[in-house]
Every structure is written in C-alpha cells, then in structure tokens.
Amino acid sequence: MQTANEQTQDTCTTAHQLKSKANFDQIYDQDDPREYYTVLQSLDYELPRHMQHAFGQLVTQWAERNGRPPRIFDVACSYGILASLLRYDDVTFSSLAERYASDEMQRMTPEEVVAADREYFAARLRPDAPSICGCDIAGNALRYGERVGLLEHGWAINLETEQPDQHLEDILAQTDIVTVSAAIGYVTDRSIKSILSRIPLSRTPWFAAFALRTAPIDPVAHSLRDLGLELATLTGRTVRQRRFTDDSERDKALAAIRQRGLQTEGVESDGYWHAALYVGHPPGEDPLPMIELFED
C-alpha cells in the first residue's frame, strides 16, 4: 500500500465522456435504467461486482467500528446503481440486467418500470442498509433513483461549477463515506474538495473511489491531504471495468495511458478498461487492509 501519486492531466468534467472513451450519453439520463443495463451488460461490465465487494466491505467495517450503518454520499450516482448493490439482499448488476432484459420489463412504460422497481427493491431492503444520497448531472436518472427509493435524496448539480444548496450542505455535514465509481476524470478534485470540505473532520470521513487508469488521481490526493485525509492504493492491483467497444476506443485508451507513463501490457492489453481502487481516511486510521477490498 502506498500514498497515491500520479501525474496530473487536463480533464473534461461537463459530460459523461473522456476523450479516449466511447460516448454513451444516450443511456445515462433516461426515465428508467433499462437501456443502461442492457448496453453495459453487452460490454461485460464487471466494475459493479468489484464496487459491491469493495464498498460493501468498507460499509461493514465502518458499521462495526461505529455501531450503526454509515451515511454515504455517492458522486455521479446515476440511477442509484451503487445503492442498488449495497442496500438490498440478492441483488447484483447481472441479476438486474437480466431482469430488465426480460420481455415483461421491456414491454413496460417508464412509469410501470418505476412502480415495479419500487416493489422489487422494497421487498429486498436489508435491515442494516446504509443511507445513500448522491449527485449527478443527469436529472432524469436521479429522479428515477429517488422515486424507486434507492436514493434518499439526489441533487442534479455539477459541483465543478455550482455550489451546494442549504439542503445539500446539511446532508454533507452528516456524511460518513464519500464514494465515486469510475467517474474520476469527469469529476475532478474541485468536486471532491467541495464535498469533503463540508464534512466535519470529527466524523472521521472516509473516501473511496475506483478510477480508470486514464484519469489523474494526484489532484484528488492533494485535495484530500489539504483537508487532513490520506489517499492510499494497492500498488499494481487493478480491476476490469468493461470491454472496449472497438479497436478505435482501445487504441485511444492505450495511447492515453502510455502518455501518463504507465504500462498497458498485462492490463488494458487484455481488451478491457482497468480501474484502480483508492481509499482516503484520516491519518492513523486504517479503514481496512486494502487487499481485503478485492475479491479473490
């Protein structure tokens, strides 16, 4: 385990795309997540499985230390994907993708999907489920997450350029863990600092993020350090996000990663985007041995 220290690069933060990534804007802000699951499942979207394990371990560890479930703020929370994985029994990304691909679900209107999902998730809510709020620039996706009950509250806000309202300020002041699921690059240190600076250090907040290897983490590490937190990673350990859509996306990704001075052999050369896990916490507090956050 080492302190994260990677090269800085300019990023685009106002849309759901990086220069080297395929553009999936059309699936990120619909009235329900059926197409989101269908498209990403077709690309062997593996990251949710790793999110479920790693962030789930952090939730368990935090709850054991503090005697209650944590309050989580999920950055770029979309439809409440992380919430669906952490708050409910017997729910995985693959099981949801299979559910949404069924003929029955495909025939439904968005309103019918919301009603069916509200019932589906309510029947599976864990008694020790963490409370999850979040923000995203995708207002339709957020409204779905709130209406179904995945998210306690959601804010359609771009924290790169906007300031939180009073309600969001109050929620952040009660937050225990801030999560980001592969959105570093779309979301920069500006948003992370805006969020974490509003959480009292007395709450000993934790930060957890998966970041694609095209995305710079050093600015985030500096921001956390300025706020009294340390950011750590497990050297050389990555997880697959999804398959490259085509040769063009692969070639752009490999070029961008090599430009950062990183090797792609044995990593993205396998045909998948890869992400590294970063965990931030107050100095002297070890949330969990990093190796335990990865599946065997």
N, C-alpha and C positions, 0 to 999 in steps of 0.2 A: 504494500500500500504506500502511495506517495502523494505529496501535495500536487494537485493538478497545475500544470504549467505548460500551456500550449500556445502556439503562435496566433496572434491576432490577425483577423482579416475583415474586410468590409462585409456587411450582410444586408439582405433585403428583409424588411420586417413588416411590410404593409399588405402582404398577400401570402397565401398558403403555397409558396413555392420558393425553391432556391434555384439559382441559375443552372445547376447541374441536374436538377430533378425534373421529372415529368410533371406536367400541370394537371392536378386533379381538382381544380377549383369547383367543378360542377357537382362533386359529391359531398362537399364539406358543409353546405348550407342549405339543405333541403328540409322539408317539413317532417321527415322521418328518416331513419338511417338505413333503409333497405339497400339503396344503391351503394352507399358507403361500404357496408359489409360485403356485398356481392363483388364489387370491384376489387377490394383489397384482399379478400379471400382467394380470388383468382390469381393473385400475385404471391401466394404463400406468405401472407402477412404473419410473421412469427413474433413480432415485438410484444403484442398484448400478453402472450404467455409469460414472457420474461418480466413484464410490468407486474402482472398478477402475483408472481412469486416474490420478486424483489421488494416491491412496495408493500405487499402483504406481510412480508417478514418485518419490515420497518414498523408497520402498524401494530403488529403483535408485540414487538419489543417495546415500543413506546407505551402501549397499554399496560404491559407488565410492570414497567417502571413507575407509571403514574396512577395506576389503579382505575383508569377509565379509558374509553376509546378516544383517539385523538380527533381534533377538528382539522380537516385537510382543505387546503386551497389549491385547486388544480389549474395550472396556467395552460391556456389553449386547450380547454377541456372538451371542445367539440360537442357531441351529442351526450356526453357523460359516459364515455367508454370506460375510463378508469373506474368511475363509480360503479358501473355495472359489474366490474370484475372484483371489486373489494367489498361490496356491501351485501352480496347475495350468495346463497348456497347453490352449488351445482350449476354455476353459470361460467362459461368460457367464451372467448371470442369465436371459436369454431362452432360451439353449440348455438350461439346467436346467429352466426352466418347461415348455418343450416336451417334454423327457424325462419329467417327472413327469406330464404330462397324457396321455401315451400309454396306450393300452388295456392294454398289458402291465404298466406300472408301477401303474396303477390297480387291477389285479386282485391285486396282491401284498399279503401281510400286512406289518405293520411290520418284522418280523424279516427277511423276504425283501428289503425295501427296503434295510435296513441292509447286508445281505450284498452286494446288487447294487451299492450305492453304494461300499462299501469297495473292490470290484474296479474299479469305474469310475474312481474318483479315483486309486487306486494306479497305474493304467496311464498317468496323465497328470501325475504329480508332476514338477515342474520340478527339475532338479539343483541350482539355486540358490535353492530355495524358502525364504522366511523361516520361522522357527519362530513359531507363533501360539498363545498361551494366551488365556484370557478369562474373564469372569464375566457372570452374568445371574441374574435371579431365577427363570428358567424351567428347572427341573431336568431335565425330560424332553428339552427341546431340547439342553441341554448334553450329556446322556448320548449323544444321537444323534451330536453333533459329535465327541465323544471316540471312540465305538465305530467310526465310519467312518474316523477318522484325520485329520479336518480340523483338530481342535484337539489340541495336545499335552496340555494339561490344561485343565479348566474348573471353575469354582467357582460353585455355586448359592448366591450370597450377595448380600445387599442392603447395599452399602457405605455407604448413607445412615445405617444404624442399627447395622451389625455391624462388628467388627474382623477383619482378615485372620488366618488361622491361620498357623502357622510355615511351612508349605509355600508358601503364597501369598506370605508375606513374602520367602522365598528367591527365588521366581520374579520378583517385582517388583524385587528388588535386582539382577537380571540383565537387566532390560528396557531396550530401546533406544528404542522408539517406542510411545506410547500412542495408540490410536485410539478414536473414538466416531463412530458412523454415525447421525446424526439422532436421538440419544437425549438430547441436552441438553434439560432440562426434566423428563424422567423421572429423569435423572441430574443432580445439581447439583454445585456446587463442593465440597460435602462429600466426595463420592466421588472427584472428581478430585484433591483435595488429599490424601486418604487414600492414593491410588495413587502420585502423583508424589513425595510426601514420603518414600517408601520407596525411591526410585531415587537412587543417589548422583549428585550433580552431575558427578562426574568422568566419568560415562558420557555427558555432554552429551545428555541425553534430549530427544527431540522429542515433540510433541503435535500431533495432527491430528484435526479434528472437522468434520463437517457439522452445522449447527444450523438447524432451522426458524426462520423469522423471528418466530414467536410466542414463541420461547424466549429468555430473557435470557442473554447471554454475559458481561456485565460482572462478575458474581461469580466466574466462572471465570477471567477475565483478572486479577482482583485476587489470586486464589489462586496463579496461576502467577507473578505478579510477586513475591509473598511468598516463593516458592520459588526465585527467581532466574531465571525464564524470562519471555520476552516473547511476547505473543499478537498476531498480525497477521492482517489480512484484506485482500481486494482490494475497495476501495470500490465499491459498486453492482453487483457481479457475483454473481449467484445461479444456481442450477441447479434444475430441476424435480425434485420428489420423486415425486409421483403425483397423479392426478386427484382432485378432491374427490368424495366418494361421492354427495353430493346437494346440493341448494340450502341445506339447513339447515347442513351442515358448512361449506360455502363462506361463508355469511353469518356464522357464528360466528368463522371464521378471519379474515375481513376485519375484523370488529369488534375482535378481539383485537390484530391487527397495527396497526390505526389507533390503538388505545388506547396503543400504545407510541410513537406519534408517527411512524410510518413510512407512506409512501405505498404503495398497492397497485396503482395504475394502471400497467399495463405489466408487472406482476409477477403476483401472485395473481389479478388480474382475468382472467388467461388461463385460469382454471379449474383450476389446479394449485397444490398446496403448493410453496413455494420454500424452498431452504436456501442458506445462505452457508457458505463454507469458511474455517476458522480454522486457523492453524498456529502452534504455540508452539515456541520454541527458546531456547537461552542467548543473552544479549546478544552482539552481534558476530558471531554465526554465522548465515549466511543459508542455510537448507536448499536453497532452490530459488526462482528468481524466480516469484512467485505466479501470473503469467499462464500459465506452463508447466504448472501443475497443472490447468488447464482444457482441455477438448477444444476444437478449432477449431469 
